[in-house]
Amino acid sequence: MASFEITSHVTQGYMEAQIVPPSRRKPSAIVLRLRHPQCREIQAVTVNGKKLRNFDRVGNTITLKPSKTTLNVRAEF
């Protein structure tokens, strides 16, 4: 079973998500969609402190590789 928590800091220009991937059945990918209340596009993403270059600005989706550890995602708007 997977779990996640999303924390909004839109007044500061970012959102954070903490994702605990499932431990039994590893998915082929994890897709996270973060919708800004003012329809702004994602400008930058970090995962566990490392820049992620491949994300969909228009759809505001972030595709993550499966992981055995918790994923800490920060999206800047």
Steps between C-alpha positions, in 0.01 A plus 500: 500500500628845407444820694557865433468844655491829311576829673414826329722806533354680198536842663876430506491356146534125557331173600655198666400136485623204698433166332552160659494254207337160536739237629333190358400578143740743344326724242660574163480873582352740754319800350438801722278785387515826693237756407572859594184692606590782258582257214874577504740258335775311680836670441739267686490166684731335751472142623689417819704818449601424138373695199257316277509627145229287344152617604191627322463876557169531314331201665669568835596134526818347635585144401722324750694176477397235751698508820537293814546815708281800575494764226507863609384716211509880481337681208568869445235707322 
